[in-house]
Amino acid sequence: MKHIVLSLLTLPFLLFLAACTGNEAETSQTIEVGAKAPDFTLANAAGGDVSLSEYAGRPVLLYFHMAVG
């Protein structure tokens, strides 16, 4: 009886673990120091889109603020 209960408790955990370790697409790139940054687009605070290419030739500082809530 203990083995059945243990099996029934272990099975959902193993299924959950298997679901969490699924195949995820690799989206990161390795960029060499001093190389040109790849272009990307993000939403700004006003809801519009901003791309890195809009600031070509100008210094850019990226600041990602962690949202609370």
VENVENPE-V620490 format. One record per residue. N is the residue number from 0. PHI is phi in whole degrees, 0 to 359 (999 if undefined). NEAR is the number of other ideal C-beta (glycine too) atoms within 10 Angstrom. Layout:
N PHI NEAR
N PHI NEAR
This chain:
0 999 5
1 297 6
2 293 7
3 292 8
4 296 9
5 297 10
6 295 9
7 292 9
8 279 9
9 282 10
10 302 10
11 298 9
12 297 9
13 294 9
14 295 10
15 297 10
16 297 9
17 295 9
18 291 8
19 284 7
20 254 8
21 290 6
22 291 5
23 244 6
24 291 4
25 278 6
26 245 5
27 277 5
28 237 6
29 269 5
30 241 10
31 287 6
32 298 4
33 89 5
34 280 8
35 292 9
36 288 10
37 290 9
38 287 10
39 210 10
40 234 10
41 227 10
42 278 9
43 266 8
44 294 7
45 275 6
46 96 6
47 273 7
48 262 9
49 230 14
50 246 11
51 296 15
52 295 11
53 293 11
54 249 10
55 301 10
56 84 4
57 242 6
58 295 5
59 229 9
60 243 4
61 262 8
62 231 4
63 256 6
64 267 6
65 286 4
66 287 5
67 252 4
68 105 2
